[in-house]
Amino acid sequence: MAKLSGFKAATRSLASHGKLSTTRRNKLSKSTFGLPGSRKYPMPDKSHAANAKARATQMVKKGKLSSSARAKIDAKANRILGK
């Protein structure tokens, strides 16, 4: 099998696990995160992408996240979710 990189490798390794451990999270590439500069909102698979959208909405309502940051997270999550 060909070597997988970045998002695809993370998706494959998490497909049967669901929970993202600290070790696995630290191994994810920056491009796997909704906010890559701060490595927040990891989205290695569809369930994490859906969760990132929900958490971003909560943070906007609490005033801890800007609407523009939420839009970036939503756009990336939608690509992963196929929307």
mmCIF file of the N, C-alpha and C atoms, coordinates in Angstrom:
data_MODEL
# 
_entry.id   MODEL 
# 
loop_
_atom_site.group_PDB 
_atom_site.id 
_atom_site.type_symbol 
_atom_site.label_atom_id 
_atom_site.label_alt_id 
_atom_site.label_comp_id 
_atom_site.label_asym_id 
_atom_site.label_entity_id 
_atom_site.label_seq_id 
_atom_site.pdbx_PDB_ins_code 
_atom_site.Cartn_x 
_atom_site.Cartn_y 
_atom_site.Cartn_z 
_atom_site.occupancy 
_atom_site.B_iso_or_equiv 
_atom_site.pdbx_formal_charge 
_atom_site.auth_seq_id 
_atom_site.auth_comp_id 
_atom_site.auth_asym_id 
_atom_site.auth_atom_id 
_atom_site.pdbx_PDB_model_num 
ATOM 1   N N  . MET A 1 1  ? 0.836   -1.177 0.000  1.00 0.00 ? 1  MET A N  1 
ATOM 2   C CA . MET A 1 1  ? 0.000   0.000  0.000  1.00 0.00 ? 1  MET A CA 1 
ATOM 3   C C  . MET A 1 1  ? 0.881   1.241  0.000  1.00 0.00 ? 1  MET A C  1 
ATOM 4   N N  . ALA A 1 2  ? 0.480   2.260  -0.725 1.00 0.00 ? 2  ALA A N  1 
ATOM 5   C CA . ALA A 1 2  ? 1.235   3.502  -0.811 1.00 0.00 ? 2  ALA A CA 1 
ATOM 6   C C  . ALA A 1 2  ? 1.225   4.216  0.529  1.00 0.00 ? 2  ALA A C  1 
ATOM 7   N N  . LYS A 1 3  ? 2.288   4.956  0.788  1.00 0.00 ? 3  LYS A N  1 
ATOM 8   C CA . LYS A 1 3  ? 2.400   5.714  2.027  1.00 0.00 ? 3  LYS A CA 1 
ATOM 9   C C  . LYS A 1 3  ? 1.410   6.878  2.001  1.00 0.00 ? 3  LYS A C  1 
ATOM 10  N N  . LEU A 1 4  ? 0.647   7.032  3.075  1.00 0.00 ? 4  LEU A N  1 
ATOM 11  C CA . LEU A 1 4  ? -0.325  8.114  3.171  1.00 0.00 ? 4  LEU A CA 1 
ATOM 12  C C  . LEU A 1 4  ? 0.299   9.274  3.932  1.00 0.00 ? 4  LEU A C  1 
ATOM 13  N N  . SER A 1 5  ? -0.110  10.494 3.586  1.00 0.00 ? 5  SER A N  1 
ATOM 14  C CA . SER A 1 5  ? 0.444   11.645 4.285  1.00 0.00 ? 5  SER A CA 1 
ATOM 15  C C  . SER A 1 5  ? -0.655  12.539 4.811  1.00 0.00 ? 5  SER A C  1 
ATOM 16  N N  . GLY A 1 6  ? -0.318  13.314 5.825  1.00 0.00 ? 6  GLY A N  1 
ATOM 17  C CA . GLY A 1 6  ? -1.207  14.338 6.357  1.00 0.00 ? 6  GLY A CA 1 
ATOM 18  C C  . GLY A 1 6  ? -2.586  13.859 6.743  1.00 0.00 ? 6  GLY A C  1 
ATOM 19  N N  . PHE A 1 7  ? -3.568  14.470 6.152  1.00 0.00 ? 7  PHE A N  1 
ATOM 20  C CA . PHE A 1 7  ? -4.966  14.228 6.495  1.00 0.00 ? 7  PHE A CA 1 
ATOM 21  C C  . PHE A 1 7  ? -5.370  12.780 6.268  1.00 0.00 ? 7  PHE A C  1 
ATOM 22  N N  . LYS A 1 8  ? -4.984  12.197 5.147  1.00 0.00 ? 8  LYS A N  1 
ATOM 23  C CA . LYS A 1 8  ? -5.396  10.828 4.831  1.00 0.00 ? 8  LYS A CA 1 
ATOM 24  C C  . LYS A 1 8  ? -4.851  9.834  5.845  1.00 0.00 ? 8  LYS A C  1 
ATOM 25  N N  . ALA A 1 9  ? -3.599  10.008 6.260  1.00 0.00 ? 9  ALA A N  1 
ATOM 26  C CA . ALA A 1 9  ? -3.015  9.104  7.247  1.00 0.00 ? 9  ALA A CA 1 
ATOM 27  C C  . ALA A 1 9  ? -3.722  9.249  8.584  1.00 0.00 ? 9  ALA A C  1 
ATOM 28  N N  . ALA A 1 10 ? -4.014  10.484 8.975  1.00 0.00 ? 10 ALA A N  1 
ATOM 29  C CA . ALA A 1 10 ? -4.702  10.717 10.244 1.00 0.00 ? 10 ALA A CA 1 
ATOM 30  C C  . ALA A 1 10 ? -6.101  10.127 10.205 1.00 0.00 ? 10 ALA A C  1 
ATOM 31  N N  . THR A 1 11 ? -6.770  10.270 9.076  1.00 0.00 ? 11 THR A N  1 
ATOM 32  C CA . THR A 1 11 ? -8.119  9.740  8.934  1.00 0.00 ? 11 THR A CA 1 
ATOM 33  C C  . THR A 1 11 ? -8.105  8.225  9.038  1.00 0.00 ? 11 THR A C  1 
ATOM 34  N N  . ARG A 1 12 ? -7.179  7.611  8.368  1.00 0.00 ? 12 ARG A N  1 
ATOM 35  C CA . ARG A 1 12 ? -7.104  6.148  8.388  1.00 0.00 ? 12 ARG A CA 1 
ATOM 36  C C  . ARG A 1 12 ? -6.803  5.641  9.795  1.00 0.00 ? 12 ARG A C  1 
ATOM 37  N N  . SER A 1 13 ? -5.874  6.281  10.513 1.00 0.00 ? 13 SER A N  1 
ATOM 38  C CA . SER A 1 13 ? -5.508  5.788  11.834 1.00 0.00 ? 13 SER A CA 1 
ATOM 39  C C  . SER A 1 13 ? -6.602  6.034  12.865 1.00 0.00 ? 13 SER A C  1 
ATOM 40  N N  . LEU A 1 14 ? -7.463  7.008  12.641 1.00 0.00 ? 14 LEU A N  1 
ATOM 41  C CA . LEU A 1 14 ? -8.519  7.314  13.595 1.00 0.00 ? 14 LEU A CA 1 
ATOM 42  C C  . LEU A 1 14 ? -9.853  6.682  13.234 1.00 0.00 ? 14 LEU A C  1 
ATOM 43  N N  . ALA A 1 15 ? -9.945  6.096  12.072 1.00 0.00 ? 15 ALA A N  1 
ATOM 44  C CA . ALA A 1 15 ? -11.231 5.569  11.614 1.00 0.00 ? 15 ALA A CA 1 
ATOM 45  C C  . ALA A 1 15 ? -11.854 4.592  12.600 1.00 0.00 ? 15 ALA A C  1 
ATOM 46  N N  . SER A 1 16 ? -11.051 3.787  13.234 1.00 0.00 ? 16 SER A N  1 
ATOM 47  C CA . SER A 1 16 ? -11.608 2.811  14.160 1.00 0.00 ? 16 SER A CA 1 
ATOM 48  C C  . SER A 1 16 ? -11.477 3.235  15.618 1.00 0.00 ? 16 SER A C  1 
ATOM 49  N N  . HIS A 1 17 ? -10.817 4.345  15.883 1.00 0.00 ? 17 HIS A N  1 
ATOM 50  C CA . HIS A 1 17 ? -10.567 4.745  17.258 1.00 0.00 ? 17 HIS A CA 1 
ATOM 51  C C  . HIS A 1 17 ? -11.528 5.802  17.780 1.00 0.00 ? 17 HIS A C  1 
ATOM 52  N N  . GLY A 1 18 ? -11.809 6.838  17.022 1.00 0.00 ? 18 GLY A N  1 
ATOM 53  C CA . GLY A 1 18 ? -12.739 7.875  17.438 1.00 0.00 ? 18 GLY A CA 1 
ATOM 54  C C  . GLY A 1 18 ? -12.130 8.897  18.370 1.00 0.00 ? 18 GLY A C  1 
ATOM 55  N N  . LYS A 1 19 ? -11.524 8.471  19.467 1.00 0.00 ? 19 LYS A N  1 
ATOM 56  C CA . LYS A 1 19 ? -10.933 9.399  20.425 1.00 0.00 ? 19 LYS A CA 1 
ATOM 57  C C  . LYS A 1 19 ? -9.553  9.822  19.935 1.00 0.00 ? 19 LYS A C  1 
ATOM 58  N N  . LEU A 1 20 ? -9.273  11.106 20.087 1.00 0.00 ? 20 LEU A N  1 
ATOM 59  C CA . LEU A 1 20 ? -8.009  11.655 19.622 1.00 0.00 ? 20 LEU A CA 1 
ATOM 60  C C  . LEU A 1 20 ? -7.099  11.872 20.824 1.00 0.00 ? 20 LEU A C  1 
ATOM 61  N N  . SER A 1 21 ? -6.102  11.019 20.989 1.00 0.00 ? 21 SER A N  1 
ATOM 62  C CA . SER A 1 21 ? -5.186  11.138 22.126 1.00 0.00 ? 21 SER A CA 1 
ATOM 63  C C  . SER A 1 21 ? -4.220  12.295 21.881 1.00 0.00 ? 21 SER A C  1 
ATOM 64  N N  . THR A 1 22 ? -3.565  12.711 22.936 1.00 0.00 ? 22 THR A N  1 
ATOM 65  C CA . THR A 1 22 ? -2.593  13.800 22.830 1.00 0.00 ? 22 THR A CA 1 
ATOM 66  C C  . THR A 1 22 ? -1.482  13.434 21.860 1.00 0.00 ? 22 THR A C  1 
ATOM 67  N N  . THR A 1 23 ? -1.020  12.210 21.928 1.00 0.00 ? 23 THR A N  1 
ATOM 68  C CA . THR A 1 23 ? 0.057   11.763 21.051 1.00 0.00 ? 23 THR A CA 1 
ATOM 69  C C  . THR A 1 23 ? -0.372  11.840 19.591 1.00 0.00 ? 23 THR A C  1 
ATOM 70  N N  . ARG A 1 24 ? -1.568  11.343 19.286 1.00 0.00 ? 24 ARG A N  1 
ATOM 71  C CA . ARG A 1 24 ? -2.048  11.388 17.901 1.00 0.00 ? 24 ARG A CA 1 
ATOM 72  C C  . ARG A 1 24 ? -2.314  12.821 17.456 1.00 0.00 ? 24 ARG A C  1 
ATOM 73  N N  . ARG A 1 25 ? -2.861  13.645 18.359 1.00 0.00 ? 25 ARG A N  1 
ATOM 74  C CA . ARG A 1 25 ? -3.145  15.040 18.017 1.00 0.00 ? 25 ARG A CA 1 
ATOM 75  C C  . ARG A 1 25 ? -1.849  15.766 17.670 1.00 0.00 ? 25 ARG A C  1 
ATOM 76  N N  . ASN A 1 26 ? -0.797  15.514 18.448 1.00 0.00 ? 26 ASN A N  1 
ATOM 77  C CA . ASN A 1 26 ? 0.485   16.165 18.205 1.00 0.00 ? 26 ASN A CA 1 
ATOM 78  C C  . ASN A 1 26 ? 1.121   15.724 16.887 1.00 0.00 ? 26 ASN A C  1 
ATOM 79  N N  . LYS A 1 27 ? 0.772   14.546 16.399 1.00 0.00 ? 27 LYS A N  1 
ATOM 80  C CA . LYS A 1 27 ? 1.330   14.039 15.149 1.00 0.00 ? 27 LYS A CA 1 
ATOM 81  C C  . LYS A 1 27 ? 0.585   14.559 13.916 1.00 0.00 ? 27 LYS A C  1 
ATOM 82  N N  . LEU A 1 28 ? -0.591  15.177 14.111 1.00 0.00 ? 28 LEU A N  1 
ATOM 83  C CA . LEU A 1 28 ? -1.360  15.694 12.982 1.00 0.00 ? 28 LEU A CA 1 
ATOM 84  C C  . LEU A 1 28 ? -0.654  16.889 12.347 1.00 0.00 ? 28 LEU A C  1 
ATOM 85  N N  . SER A 1 29 ? -0.770  17.004 11.044 1.00 0.00 ? 29 SER A N  1 
ATOM 86  C CA . SER A 1 29 ? -0.186  18.155 10.362 1.00 0.00 ? 29 SER A CA 1 
ATOM 87  C C  . SER A 1 29 ? -1.040  19.392 10.623 1.00 0.00 ? 29 SER A C  1 
ATOM 88  N N  . LYS A 1 30 ? -0.446  20.558 10.463 1.00 0.00 ? 30 LYS A N  1 
ATOM 89  C CA . LYS A 1 30 ? -1.167  21.810 10.699 1.00 0.00 ? 30 LYS A CA 1 
ATOM 90  C C  . LYS A 1 30 ? -2.418  21.916 9.837  1.00 0.00 ? 30 LYS A C  1 
ATOM 91  N N  . SER A 1 31 ? -2.358  21.372 8.644  1.00 0.00 ? 31 SER A N  1 
ATOM 92  C CA . SER A 1 31 ? -3.484  21.494 7.719  1.00 0.00 ? 31 SER A CA 1 
ATOM 93  C C  . SER A 1 31 ? -4.707  20.693 8.166  1.00 0.00 ? 31 SER A C  1 
ATOM 94  N N  . THR A 1 32 ? -4.564  19.873 9.191  1.00 0.00 ? 32 THR A N  1 
ATOM 95  C CA . THR A 1 32 ? -5.671  19.075 9.696  1.00 0.00 ? 32 THR A CA 1 
ATOM 96  C C  . THR A 1 32 ? -6.544  19.871 10.677 1.00 0.00 ? 32 THR A C  1 
ATOM 97  N N  . PHE A 1 33 ? -6.086  21.049 11.076 1.00 0.00 ? 33 PHE A N  1 
ATOM 98  C CA . PHE A 1 33 ? -6.792  21.855 12.064 1.00 0.00 ? 33 PHE A CA 1 
ATOM 99  C C  . PHE A 1 33 ? -7.631  22.952 11.421 1.00 0.00 ? 33 PHE A C  1 
ATOM 100 N N  . GLY A 1 34 ? -8.741  23.296 12.087 1.00 0.00 ? 34 GLY A N  1 
ATOM 101 C CA . GLY A 1 34 ? -9.604  24.380 11.617 1.00 0.00 ? 34 GLY A CA 1 
ATOM 102 C C  . GLY A 1 34 ? -8.921  25.721 11.731 1.00 0.00 ? 34 GLY A C  1 
ATOM 103 N N  . LEU A 1 35 ? -8.115  25.896 12.768 1.00 0.00 ? 35 LEU A N  1 
ATOM 104 C CA . LEU A 1 35 ? -7.290  27.090 12.947 1.00 0.00 ? 35 LEU A CA 1 
ATOM 105 C C  . LEU A 1 35 ? -5.837  26.621 13.033 1.00 0.00 ? 35 LEU A C  1 
ATOM 106 N N  . PRO A 1 36 ? -5.180  26.444 11.884 1.00 0.00 ? 36 PRO A N  1 
ATOM 107 C CA . PRO A 1 36 ? -3.849  25.830 11.862 1.00 0.00 ? 36 PRO A CA 1 
ATOM 108 C C  . PRO A 1 36 ? -2.777  26.609 12.621 1.00 0.00 ? 36 PRO A C  1 
ATOM 109 N N  . GLY A 1 37 ? -2.875  27.925 12.654 1.00 0.00 ? 37 GLY A N  1 
ATOM 110 C CA . GLY A 1 37 ? -1.862  28.724 13.340 1.00 0.00 ? 37 GLY A CA 1 
ATOM 111 C C  . GLY A 1 37 ? -1.797  28.426 14.822 1.00 0.00 ? 37 GLY A C  1 
ATOM 112 N N  . SER A 1 38 ? -2.923  28.139 15.423 1.00 0.00 ? 38 SER A N  1 
ATOM 113 C CA . SER A 1 38 ? -2.970  27.841 16.854 1.00 0.00 ? 38 SER A CA 1 
ATOM 114 C C  . SER A 1 38 ? -3.241  26.367 17.127 1.00 0.00 ? 38 SER A C  1 
ATOM 115 N N  . ARG A 1 39 ? -3.324  25.560 16.070 1.00 0.00 ? 39 ARG A N  1 
ATOM 116 C CA . ARG A 1 39 ? -3.575  24.117 16.170 1.00 0.00 ? 39 ARG A CA 1 
ATOM 117 C C  . ARG A 1 39 ? -4.821  23.816 17.004 1.00 0.00 ? 39 ARG A C  1 
ATOM 118 N N  . LYS A 1 40 ? -5.889  24.570 16.720 1.00 0.00 ? 40 LYS A N  1 
ATOM 119 C CA . LYS A 1 40 ? -7.165  24.370 17.407 1.00 0.00 ? 40 LYS A CA 1 
ATOM 120 C C  . LYS A 1 40 ? -8.177  23.791 16.434 1.00 0.00 ? 40 LYS A C  1 
ATOM 121 N N  . TYR A 1 41 ? -9.149  23.087 16.952 1.00 0.00 ? 41 TYR A N  1 
ATOM 122 C CA . TYR A 1 41 ? -10.232 22.465 16.194 1.00 0.00 ? 41 TYR A CA 1 
ATOM 123 C C  . TYR A 1 41 ? -9.711  21.414 15.211 1.00 0.00 ? 41 TYR A C  1 
ATOM 124 N N  . PRO A 1 42 ? -9.139  20.318 15.755 1.00 0.00 ? 42 PRO A N  1 
ATOM 125 C CA . PRO A 1 42 ? -8.629  19.257 14.879 1.00 0.00 ? 42 PRO A CA 1 
ATOM 126 C C  . PRO A 1 42 ? -9.759  18.582 14.112 1.00 0.00 ? 42 PRO A C  1 
ATOM 127 N N  . MET A 1 43 ? -9.501  18.273 12.840 1.00 0.00 ? 43 MET A N  1 
ATOM 128 C CA . MET A 1 43 ? -10.503 17.629 11.991 1.00 0.00 ? 43 MET A CA 1 
ATOM 129 C C  . MET A 1 43 ? -9.890  16.503 11.178 1.00 0.00 ? 43 MET A C  1 
ATOM 130 N N  . PRO A 1 44 ? -9.433  15.438 11.846 1.00 0.00 ? 44 PRO A N  1 
ATOM 131 C CA . PRO A 1 44 ? -8.852  14.336 11.094 1.00 0.00 ? 44 PRO A CA 1 
ATOM 132 C C  . PRO A 1 44 ? -9.887  13.419 10.449 1.00 0.00 ? 44 PRO A C  1 
ATOM 133 N N  . ASP A 1 45 ? -11.160 13.557 10.827 1.00 0.00 ? 45 ASP A N  1 
ATOM 134 C CA . ASP A 1 45 ? -12.206 12.724 10.252 1.00 0.00 ? 45 ASP A CA 1 
ATOM 135 C C  . ASP A 1 45 ? -13.548 13.456 10.331 1.00 0.00 ? 45 ASP A C  1 
ATOM 136 N N  . LYS A 1 46 ? -14.592 12.819 9.811  1.00 0.00 ? 46 LYS A N  1 
ATOM 137 C CA . LYS A 1 46 ? -15.904 13.471 9.745  1.00 0.00 ? 46 LYS A CA 1 
ATOM 138 C C  . LYS A 1 46 ? -16.487 13.756 11.122 1.00 0.00 ? 46 LYS A C  1 
ATOM 139 N N  . SER A 1 47 ? -16.320 12.853 12.060 1.00 0.00 ? 47 SER A N  1 
ATOM 140 C CA . SER A 1 47 ? -16.903 13.093 13.387 1.00 0.00 ? 47 SER A CA 1 
ATOM 141 C C  . SER A 1 47 ? -16.234 14.272 14.082 1.00 0.00 ? 47 SER A C  1 
ATOM 142 N N  . HIS A 1 48 ? -14.918 14.412 13.912 1.00 0.00 ? 48 HIS A N  1 
ATOM 143 C CA . HIS A 1 48 ? -14.225 15.549 14.501 1.00 0.00 ? 48 HIS A CA 1 
ATOM 144 C C  . HIS A 1 48 ? -14.586 16.854 13.774 1.00 0.00 ? 48 HIS A C  1 
ATOM 145 N N  . ALA A 1 49 ? -14.836 16.780 12.478 1.00 0.00 ? 49 ALA A N  1 
ATOM 146 C CA . ALA A 1 49 ? -15.235 17.966 11.723 1.00 0.00 ? 49 ALA A CA 1 
ATOM 147 C C  . ALA A 1 49 ? -16.595 18.469 12.201 1.00 0.00 ? 49 ALA A C  1 
ATOM 148 N N  . ALA A 1 50 ? -17.533 17.562 12.392 1.00 0.00 ? 50 ALA A N  1 
ATOM 149 C CA . ALA A 1 50 ? -18.856 17.943 12.888 1.00 0.00 ? 50 ALA A CA 1 
ATOM 150 C C  . ALA A 1 50 ? -18.745 18.523 14.290 1.00 0.00 ? 50 ALA A C  1 
ATOM 151 N N  . ASN A 1 51 ? -17.896 17.929 15.102 1.00 0.00 ? 51 ASN A N  1 
ATOM 152 C CA . ASN A 1 51 ? -17.702 18.421 16.462 1.00 0.00 ? 51 ASN A CA 1 
ATOM 153 C C  . ASN A 1 51 ? -17.058 19.800 16.454 1.00 0.00 ? 51 ASN A C  1 
ATOM 154 N N  . ALA A 1 52 ? -16.106 20.038 15.564 1.00 0.00 ? 52 ALA A N  1 
ATOM 155 C CA . ALA A 1 52 ? -15.443 21.341 15.474 1.00 0.00 ? 52 ALA A CA 1 
ATOM 156 C C  . ALA A 1 52 ? -16.447 22.434 15.138 1.00 0.00 ? 52 ALA A C  1 
ATOM 157 N N  . LYS A 1 53 ? -17.371 22.132 14.224 1.00 0.00 ? 53 LYS A N  1 
ATOM 158 C CA . LYS A 1 53 ? -18.413 23.112 13.887 1.00 0.00 ? 53 LYS A CA 1 
ATOM 159 C C  . LYS A 1 53 ? -19.260 23.450 15.110 1.00 0.00 ? 53 LYS A C  1 
ATOM 160 N N  . ALA A 1 54 ? -19.637 22.445 15.859 1.00 0.00 ? 54 ALA A N  1 
ATOM 161 C CA . ALA A 1 54 ? -20.473 22.664 17.044 1.00 0.00 ? 54 ALA A CA 1 
ATOM 162 C C  . ALA A 1 54 ? -19.724 23.461 18.108 1.00 0.00 ? 54 ALA A C  1 
ATOM 163 N N  . ARG A 1 55 ? -18.466 23.107 18.358 1.00 0.00 ? 55 ARG A N  1 
ATOM 164 C CA . ARG A 1 55 ? -17.685 23.825 19.367 1.00 0.00 ? 55 ARG A CA 1 
ATOM 165 C C  . ARG A 1 55 ? -17.435 25.268 18.932 1.00 0.00 ? 55 ARG A C  1 
ATOM 166 N N  . ALA A 1 56 ? -17.188 25.503 17.645 1.00 0.00 ? 56 ALA A N  1 
ATOM 167 C CA . ALA A 1 56 ? -16.965 26.867 17.154 1.00 0.00 ? 56 ALA A CA 1 
ATOM 168 C C  . ALA A 1 56 ? -18.213 27.719 17.355 1.00 0.00 ? 56 ALA A C  1 
ATOM 169 N N  . THR A 1 57 ? -19.373 27.150 17.099 1.00 0.00 ? 57 THR A N  1 
ATOM 170 C CA . THR A 1 57 ? -20.631 27.871 17.313 1.00 0.00 ? 57 THR A CA 1 
ATOM 171 C C  . THR A 1 57 ? -20.773 28.247 18.788 1.00 0.00 ? 57 THR A C  1 
ATOM 172 N N  . GLN A 1 58 ? -20.448 27.326 19.684 1.00 0.00 ? 58 GLN A N  1 
ATOM 173 C CA . GLN A 1 58 ? -20.521 27.612 21.113 1.00 0.00 ? 58 GLN A CA 1 
ATOM 174 C C  . GLN A 1 58 ? -19.577 28.745 21.504 1.00 0.00 ? 58 GLN A C  1 
ATOM 175 N N  . MET A 1 59 ? -18.375 28.725 20.957 1.00 0.00 ? 59 MET A N  1 
ATOM 176 C CA . MET A 1 59 ? -17.390 29.738 21.321 1.00 0.00 ? 59 MET A CA 1 
ATOM 177 C C  . MET A 1 59 ? -17.772 31.122 20.793 1.00 0.00 ? 59 MET A C  1 
ATOM 178 N N  . VAL A 1 60 ? -18.407 31.181 19.634 1.00 0.00 ? 60 VAL A N  1 
ATOM 179 C CA . VAL A 1 60 ? -18.884 32.465 19.106 1.00 0.00 ? 60 VAL A CA 1 
ATOM 180 C C  . VAL A 1 60 ? -19.962 33.022 20.031 1.00 0.00 ? 60 VAL A C  1 
ATOM 181 N N  . LYS A 1 61 ? -20.875 32.162 20.465 1.00 0.00 ? 61 LYS A N  1 
ATOM 182 C CA . LYS A 1 61 ? -21.956 32.596 21.364 1.00 0.00 ? 61 LYS A CA 1 
ATOM 183 C C  . LYS A 1 61 ? -21.409 33.086 22.699 1.00 0.00 ? 61 LYS A C  1 
ATOM 184 N N  . LYS A 1 62 ? -20.299 32.509 23.166 1.00 0.00 ? 62 LYS A N  1 
ATOM 185 C CA . LYS A 1 62 ? -19.671 32.936 24.415 1.00 0.00 ? 62 LYS A CA 1 
ATOM 186 C C  . LYS A 1 62 ? -18.790 34.163 24.223 1.00 0.00 ? 62 LYS A C  1 
ATOM 187 N N  . GLY A 1 63 ? -18.551 34.548 22.973 1.00 0.00 ? 63 GLY A N  1 
ATOM 188 C CA . GLY A 1 63 ? -17.702 35.696 22.684 1.00 0.00 ? 63 GLY A CA 1 
ATOM 189 C C  . GLY A 1 63 ? -16.221 35.383 22.716 1.00 0.00 ? 63 GLY A C  1 
ATOM 190 N N  . LYS A 1 64 ? -15.855 34.121 22.612 1.00 0.00 ? 64 LYS A N  1 
ATOM 191 C CA . LYS A 1 64 ? -14.452 33.708 22.670 1.00 0.00 ? 64 LYS A CA 1 
ATOM 192 C C  . LYS A 1 64 ? -13.850 33.411 21.299 1.00 0.00 ? 64 LYS A C  1 
ATOM 193 N N  . LEU A 1 65 ? -14.663 33.529 20.253 1.00 0.00 ? 65 LEU A N  1 
ATOM 194 C CA . LEU A 1 65 ? -14.208 33.255 18.899 1.00 0.00 ? 65 LEU A CA 1 
ATOM 195 C C  . LEU A 1 65 ? -14.905 34.224 17.960 1.00 0.00 ? 65 LEU A C  1 
ATOM 196 N N  . SER A 1 66 ? -14.165 34.749 17.008 1.00 0.00 ? 66 SER A N  1 
ATOM 197 C CA . SER A 1 66 ? -14.757 35.692 16.056 1.00 0.00 ? 66 SER A CA 1 
ATOM 198 C C  . SER A 1 66 ? -15.587 34.968 15.012 1.00 0.00 ? 66 SER A C  1 
ATOM 199 N N  . SER A 1 67 ? -16.483 35.702 14.415 1.00 0.00 ? 67 SER A N  1 
ATOM 200 C CA . SER A 1 67 ? -17.319 35.132 13.352 1.00 0.00 ? 67 SER A CA 1 
ATOM 201 C C  . SER A 1 67 ? -16.484 34.723 12.149 1.00 0.00 ? 67 SER A C  1 
ATOM 202 N N  . SER A 1 68 ? -15.431 35.470 11.871 1.00 0.00 ? 68 SER A N  1 
ATOM 203 C CA . SER A 1 68 ? -14.591 35.124 10.725 1.00 0.00 ? 68 SER A CA 1 
ATOM 204 C C  . SER A 1 68 ? -13.819 33.827 10.974 1.00 0.00 ? 68 SER A C  1 
ATOM 205 N N  . ALA A 1 69 ? -13.369 33.612 12.207 1.00 0.00 ? 69 ALA A N  1 
ATOM 206 C CA . ALA A 1 69 ? -12.690 32.358 12.533 1.00 0.00 ? 69 ALA A CA 1 
ATOM 207 C C  . ALA A 1 69 ? -13.674 31.197 12.438 1.00 0.00 ? 69 ALA A C  1 
ATOM 208 N N  . ARG A 1 70 ? -14.892 31.418 12.893 1.00 0.00 ? 70 ARG A N  1 
ATOM 209 C CA . ARG A 1 70 ? -15.918 30.378 12.791 1.00 0.00 ? 70 ARG A CA 1 
ATOM 210 C C  . ARG A 1 70 ? -16.183 30.042 11.324 1.00 0.00 ? 70 ARG A C  1 
ATOM 211 N N  . ALA A 1 71 ? -16.219 31.066 10.477 1.00 0.00 ? 71 ALA A N  1 
ATOM 212 C CA . ALA A 1 71 ? -16.464 30.828 9.051  1.00 0.00 ? 71 ALA A CA 1 
ATOM 213 C C  . ALA A 1 71 ? -15.362 29.952 8.447  1.00 0.00 ? 71 ALA A C  1 
ATOM 214 N N  . LYS A 1 72 ? -14.108 30.174 8.856  1.00 0.00 ? 72 LYS A N  1 
ATOM 215 C CA . LYS A 1 72 ? -12.997 29.352 8.370  1.00 0.00 ? 72 LYS A CA 1 
ATOM 216 C C  . LYS A 1 72 ? -13.147 27.903 8.833  1.00 0.00 ? 72 LYS A C  1 
ATOM 217 N N  . ILE A 1 73 ? -13.511 27.739 10.098 1.00 0.00 ? 73 ILE A N  1 
ATOM 218 C CA . ILE A 1 73 ? -13.692 26.392 10.654 1.00 0.00 ? 73 ILE A CA 1 
ATOM 219 C C  . ILE A 1 73 ? -14.837 25.687 9.941  1.00 0.00 ? 73 ILE A C  1 
ATOM 220 N N  . ASP A 1 74 ? -15.953 26.403 9.752  1.00 0.00 ? 74 ASP A N  1 
ATOM 221 C CA . ASP A 1 74 ? -17.118 25.820 9.077  1.00 0.00 ? 74 ASP A CA 1 
ATOM 222 C C  . ASP A 1 74 ? -16.782 25.429 7.649  1.00 0.00 ? 74 ASP A C  1 
ATOM 223 N N  . ALA A 1 75 ? -16.041 26.276 6.932  1.00 0.00 ? 75 ALA A N  1 
ATOM 224 C CA . ALA A 1 75 ? -15.702 25.987 5.545  1.00 0.00 ? 75 ALA A CA 1 
ATOM 225 C C  . ALA A 1 75 ? -14.845 24.716 5.444  1.00 0.00 ? 75 ALA A C  1 
ATOM 226 N N  . LYS A 1 76 ? -13.856 24.601 6.320  1.00 0.00 ? 76 LYS A N  1 
ATOM 227 C CA . LYS A 1 76 ? -13.012 23.406 6.295  1.00 0.00 ? 76 LYS A CA 1 
ATOM 228 C C  . LYS A 1 76 ? -13.816 22.171 6.688  1.00 0.00 ? 76 LYS A C  1 
ATOM 229 N N  . ALA A 1 77 ? -14.646 22.292 7.718  1.00 0.00 ? 77 ALA A N  1 
ATOM 230 C CA . ALA A 1 77 ? -15.465 21.159 8.149  1.00 0.00 ? 77 ALA A CA 1 
ATOM 231 C C  . ALA A 1 77 ? -16.425 20.724 7.045  1.00 0.00 ? 77 ALA A C  1 
ATOM 232 N N  . ASN A 1 78 ? -17.009 21.682 6.356  1.00 0.00 ? 78 ASN A N  1 
ATOM 233 C CA . ASN A 1 78 ? -17.941 21.356 5.267  1.00 0.00 ? 78 ASN A CA 1 
ATOM 234 C C  . ASN A 1 78 ? -17.233 20.601 4.145  1.00 0.00 ? 78 ASN A C  1 
ATOM 235 N N  . ARG A 1 79 ? -15.983 20.958 3.856  1.00 0.00 ? 79 ARG A N  1 
ATOM 236 C CA . ARG A 1 79 ? -15.217 20.231 2.828  1.00 0.00 ? 79 ARG A CA 1 
ATOM 237 C C  . ARG A 1 79 ? -15.011 18.782 3.262  1.00 0.00 ? 79 ARG A C  1 
ATOM 238 N N  . ILE A 1 80 ? -14.700 18.590 4.526  1.00 0.00 ? 80 ILE A N  1 
ATOM 239 C CA . ILE A 1 80 ? -14.470 17.243 5.034  1.00 0.00 ? 80 ILE A CA 1 
ATOM 240 C C  . ILE A 1 80 ? -15.759 16.443 5.080  1.00 0.00 ? 80 ILE A C  1 
ATOM 241 N N  . LEU A 1 81 ? -16.853 17.115 5.443  1.00 0.00 ? 81 LEU A N  1 
ATOM 242 C CA . LEU A 1 81 ? -18.147 16.449 5.542  1.00 0.00 ? 81 LEU A CA 1 
ATOM 243 C C  . LEU A 1 81 ? -18.811 16.262 4.189  1.00 0.00 ? 81 LEU A C  1 
ATOM 244 N N  . GLY A 1 82 ? -18.251 16.860 3.149  1.00 0.00 ? 82 GLY A N  1 
ATOM 245 C CA . GLY A 1 82 ? -18.812 16.722 1.801  1.00 0.00 ? 82 GLY A CA 1 
ATOM 246 C C  . GLY A 1 82 ? -20.033 17.567 1.566  1.00 0.00 ? 82 GLY A C  1 
ATOM 247 N N  . LYS A 1 83 ? -20.126 18.689 2.246  1.00 0.00 ? 83 LYS A N  1 
ATOM 248 C CA . LYS A 1 83 ? -21.273 19.583 2.086  1.00 0.00 ? 83 LYS A CA 1 
ATOM 249 C C  . LYS A 1 83 ? -20.957 20.707 1.142  1.00 0.00 ? 83 LYS A C  1 
# 
